């Protein structure tokens, strides 16, 4: 470790050097974080372009056909009718 000459009054050369090294470490960490964030934004934009190109729309519910009572009637029929006969309108009892 190279000791730097202190340029701050009241700070020893060793303190000045340690402070400078700490600042460099923090700077390098922030640079890496900024690169990672930029890469994530770049990948997200690429994904959005690809989804738009393929015609995928995130605003639609792809499972909406399974949400309605028609689905229940089609796939469960009499079992659904038997179950609803035991239930009240307020809930399970």
ROSE-4610 file (N, C-alpha, C; in Angstrom, 1 decimal, always signed):
// ROSE-4610
residu = [X/X/X/X/X/X/X/X/X/X/X/X/X/X/X/X/X/X/X/X/X/X/X/X/X/X/X/X/X/X/X/X/X/X/X/X/X/X/X/X/X/X/X/X/X/X/X/X/X/X/X/X/X/X/X/X/X/X/X/X/X/X/X/X/X/X/X/X/X/X/X/X/X/X/X/X/X/X/X/X/X/X/X/X/X/X/X/X/X/X/X/X/X/X/X/X/X/X/X/X/X/X/X/X/X/X/X/X/X/X/X/X/X/X/X/X/X/X/X/X/X/X/X/X/X/X/X/X/X/X/X/X/X/X/X/X/X/X/X/X/X/X/X/X/X/X/X/X/X/X/X/X/X/X/X/X/X/X/X/X/X/X/X/X/X/X/X/X/X/X/X/X/X/X/X/X/X/X/X/X/X/X/X/X/X/X/X/X/X/X/X/X/X/X/X/X/X/X/X/X/X/X/X/X/X/X/X/X/X/X/X/X/X/X/X/X/X/X/X/X/X/X/X/X/X/X/X/X/X/X/X/X/X/X/X/X/X/X/X/X/X/X/X/X/X/X/X/X/X/X/X/X/X/X/X/X/X/X/X/X/X/X/X/X/X/X/X/X/X/X/X/X/X/X/X/X/X/X/X]
num = [1/1/1/2/2/2/3/3/3/4/4/4/5/5/5/6/6/6/7/7/7/8/8/8/9/9/9/10/10/10/11/11/11/12/12/12/13/13/13/14/14/14/15/15/15/16/16/16/17/17/17/18/18/18/19/19/19/20/20/20/21/21/21/22/22/22/23/23/23/24/24/24/25/25/25/26/26/26/27/27/27/28/28/28/29/29/29/30/30/30/31/31/31/32/32/32/33/33/33/34/34/34/35/35/35/36/36/36/37/37/37/38/38/38/39/39/39/40/40/40/41/41/41/42/42/42/43/43/43/44/44/44/45/45/45/46/46/46/47/47/47/48/48/48/49/49/49/50/50/50/51/51/51/52/52/52/53/53/53/54/54/54/55/55/55/56/56/56/57/57/57/58/58/58/59/59/59/60/60/60/61/61/61/62/62/62/63/63/63/64/64/64/65/65/65/66/66/66/67/67/67/68/68/68/69/69/69/70/70/70/71/71/71/72/72/72/73/73/73/74/74/74/75/75/75/76/76/76/77/77/77/78/78/78/79/79/79/80/80/80/81/81/81/82/82/82/83/83/83/84/84/84/85/85/85/86/86/86/87/87/87/88/88/88/89/89/89/90/90/90/91/91/91/92/92/92/93/93/93]
x = [+0.8/+0.0/+0.9/+0.7/+1.4/+0.8/+1.6/+1.1/+1.1/-0.1/-0.3/+0.0/+0.5/+0.7/-0.6/-1.0/-2.2/-2.3/-3.5/-3.7/-4.8/-5.2/-6.2/-5.6/-5.9/-5.3/-5.9/-5.1/-5.6/-5.8/-5.4/-5.5/-4.1/-3.8/-2.5/-2.4/-1.2/-1.0/-1.7/-1.6/-2.3/-3.8/-4.4/-5.8/-6.2/-5.5/-5.8/-5.7/-4.7/-4.6/-5.7/-6.1/-7.2/-8.5/-8.7/-9.9/-10.0/-8.9/-8.8/-9.1/-8.5/-8.8/-10.2/-10.8/-12.2/-13.1/-12.8/-13.6/-13.4/-12.2/-12.0/-12.9/-12.9/-13.7/-15.2/-15.7/-17.1/-17.4/-16.5/-16.6/-16.7/-15.8/-15.8/-17.0/-17.5/-18.8/-19.9/-20.0/-21.1/-21.0/-19.8/-19.7/-20.2/-19.8/-20.3/-21.8/-22.4/-23.9/-24.5/-23.9/-24.5/-24.4/-23.3/-23.2/-24.3/-24.5/-25.5/-26.9/-27.2/-28.5/-28.7/-27.7/-27.8/-28.0/-27.4/-27.5/-29.0/-29.5/-30.9/-31.9/-31.7/-32.6/-32.5/-31.3/-31.1/-31.8/-31.7/-32.3/-33.8/-34.3/-35.8/-36.3/-35.6/-36.1/-36.0/-35.0/-34.9/-36.1/-36.4/-37.6/-38.9/-39.0/-40.3/-40.4/-39.3/-39.3/-39.6/-39.1/-39.3/-40.8/-41.4/-42.8/-43.7/-43.3/-44.1/-44.0/-42.9/-42.7/-43.5/-43.6/-44.4/-45.9/-46.2/-47.6/-48.2/-47.4/-47.8/-48.2/-49.4/-49.9/-50.1/-49.3/-49.4/-50.7/-51.4/-52.6/-53.8/-53.7/-54.8/-54.6/-55.7/-55.7/-55.7/-54.6/-54.6/-55.4/-55.8/-56.6/-58.0/-58.5/-59.8/-60.9/-60.6/-61.7/-61.9/-61.0/-61.2/-61.8/-62.0/-62.5/-64.0/-64.7/-66.2/-67.0/-68.2/-69.1/-69.3/-69.1/-69.3/-68.2/-67.0/-66.0/-66.3/-66.8/-67.2/-68.3/-69.3/-70.5/-70.0/-69.1/-68.6/-67.8/-66.9/-66.0/-66.5/-67.4/-67.8/-69.3/-70.0/-71.5/-72.2/-72.6/-73.5/-72.7/-71.4/-70.7/-70.8/-70.8/-70.9/-72.3/-73.3/-74.7/-74.9/-74.4/-74.5/-73.8/-72.7/-71.9/-72.6/-73.2/-73.8/-75.1/-75.7/-76.9/-76.6/-75.4/-75.1/-74.6/-74.3/-73.8/-74.8/-74.7/-75.6/-75.0/-75.8/-75.3/-74.3/-74.2/-73.2/-71.9/-71.7/-70.4/-70.4/-69.6/-69.5/-70.5/-71.2/-72.1/-73.5]
y = [-1.2/+0.0/+1.2/+2.1/+3.3/+4.4/+5.0/+6.0/+7.3/+8.0/+9.3/+10.4/+11.5/+12.7/+13.4/+13.6/+14.2/+15.6/+15.9/+17.3/+18.0/+17.3/+17.8/+18.1/+19.3/+19.7/+18.8/+18.3/+17.5/+16.0/+15.6/+14.2/+13.6/+12.5/+11.9/+11.3/+11.1/+10.5/+9.1/+8.3/+7.0/+7.1/+8.0/+8.2/+8.7/+9.6/+10.1/+9.0/+8.1/+7.0/+6.0/+5.6/+4.7/+5.3/+6.6/+7.2/+7.2/+7.5/+7.4/+6.0/+5.0/+3.6/+3.3/+3.7/+3.4/+4.0/+5.3/+6.0/+5.3/+4.8/+4.1/+2.8/+2.1/+0.8/+1.1/+2.1/+2.4/+2.8/+3.6/+4.0/+2.8/+1.9/+0.7/-0.1/-0.2/-1.0/-0.3/+1.0/+1.7/+1.6/+1.6/+1.5/+0.1/-0.9/-2.3/-2.4/-1.7/-1.7/-1.0/+0.1/+0.9/+0.1/-0.7/-1.5/-2.6/-3.2/-4.3/-3.7/-2.6/-1.9/-1.6/-1.1/-0.8/-2.0/-3.1/-4.4/-4.9/-4.8/-5.2/-4.4/-3.1/-2.3/-2.6/-2.9/-3.3/-4.6/-5.6/-6.9/-6.7/-5.9/-5.7/-5.0/-4.1/-3.4/-4.4/-5.3/-6.3/-7.3/-7.7/-8.6/-7.9/-6.7/-6.0/-5.9/-5.6/-5.6/-6.9/-8.0/-9.4/-9.7/-9.4/-9.7/-8.9/-7.6/-6.8/-7.4/-7.9/-8.5/-9.7/-10.5/-11.8/-11.5/-10.3/-10.0/-10.4/-10.5/-10.8/-9.6/-9.6/-8.4/-8.8/-8.1/-8.3/-7.9/-7.1/-6.5/-7.4/-8.5/-9.5/-10.6/-11.2/-12.4/-13.6/-14.3/-15.5/-16.6/-16.6/-17.6/-17.2/-16.2/-15.7/-16.7/-17.6/-18.5/-19.5/-19.7/-20.6/-19.9/-18.6/-17.8/-17.8/-18.1/-17.9/-19.1/-18.9/-20.1/-21.0/-20.6/-21.5/-22.6/-22.3/-23.3/-24.3/-23.8/-24.7/-25.7/-25.1/-25.9/-26.9/-26.5/-27.4/-28.6/-28.3/-29.3/-30.1/-29.4/-30.1/-30.4/-29.8/-30.1/-30.4/-31.7/-32.2/-32.1/-32.3/-32.1/-30.7/-29.7/-28.3/-28.1/-28.6/-28.4/-29.1/-30.3/-30.9/-30.1/-29.5/-28.8/-27.5/-26.8/-25.5/-25.7/-26.9/-27.2/-27.2/-27.6/-27.6/-26.3/-25.3/-24.1/-23.0/-22.0/-20.9/-19.8/-18.8/-17.7/-16.8/-16.9/-16.0/-16.6/-17.9/-18.5/-20.0/-20.7/-22.1/-22.8/-22.1/-22.8/-22.8]
z = [+0.0/+0.0/+0.0/-0.9/-1.1/-0.2/+0.7/+1.6/+0.8/+0.8/+0.2/+1.1/+0.6/+1.5/+1.7/+3.0/+3.4/+2.9/+2.3/+1.8/+2.7/+3.7/+4.6/+6.0/+6.5/+7.8/+8.9/+9.8/+10.9/+10.6/+9.4/+9.0/+8.7/+9.3/+9.1/+7.7/+7.3/+6.0/+5.9/+6.9/+6.9/+6.9/+7.6/+7.6/+6.2/+5.6/+4.3/+3.2/+3.3/+2.4/+2.6/+3.8/+4.0/+3.5/+3.8/+3.3/+1.7/+1.1/-0.4/-0.9/-0.3/-0.7/-0.5/+0.6/+0.8/-0.2/-0.6/-1.6/-2.9/-3.3/-4.5/-4.5/-3.4/-3.3/-3.5/-2.9/-3.0/-4.5/-5.1/-6.5/-7.4/-7.2/-8.1/-7.9/-6.7/-6.4/-7.1/-7.0/-7.7/-9.2/-9.7/-11.2/-11.6/-10.9/-11.2/-11.1/-10.1/-9.9/-11.1/-11.5/-12.6/-13.9/-14.1/-15.3/-15.3/-14.1/-14.0/-14.2/-13.7/-13.9/-15.3/-16.0/-17.4/-18.2/-17.9/-18.6/-18.4/-17.2/-16.9/-17.7/-17.8/-18.6/-20.0/-20.5/-21.9/-22.2/-21.3/-21.5/-21.5/-20.6/-20.4/-21.7/-22.3/-23.5/-24.7/-24.7/-25.7/-25.6/-24.4/-24.2/-24.6/-24.3/-24.7/-26.2/-26.9/-28.3/-28.9/-28.3/-28.8/-28.6/-27.4/-27.2/-28.1/-28.4/-29.3/-30.7/-31.1/-32.4/-32.6/-31.5/-31.5/-31.3/-30.9/-30.7/-29.4/-28.4/-27.0/-26.3/-25.7/-25.0/-23.5/-22.7/-21.2/-20.6/-21.3/-20.7/-20.7/-21.4/-21.5/-20.6/-20.1/-19.2/-20.1/-20.2/-21.1/-20.5/-19.3/-18.7/-18.5/-19.1/-18.9/-19.3/-20.2/-20.5/-19.4/-18.5/-17.4/-16.2/-16.3/-15.1/-15.0/-16.0/-16.0/-15.6/-15.3/-15.0/-16.1/-17.4/-18.5/-18.4/-18.0/-17.9/-16.8/-15.7/-14.6/-15.1/-15.8/-16.2/-17.3/-18.1/-19.2/-18.6/-17.7/-17.2/-16.0/-15.2/-13.9/-13.9/-14.7/-14.9/-13.6/-13.5/-12.4/-11.0/-11.0/-9.7/-9.2/-10.1/-9.7/-9.2/-9.9/-9.4/-8.1/-7.8/-6.5/-5.4/-5.7/-4.7/-4.4/-5.4/-5.1/-4.4/-4.4/-3.7/-2.2/-1.8/-0.4/+0.2/-0.7/-0.2/-0.2/+0.7/+0.8/-0.1/-0.3/-1.2/-0.5/+0.9/+1.6/+1.6/+1.5/+1.6/+1.6/+2.4/+2.4/+3.3/+4.1/+5.0/+4.5]
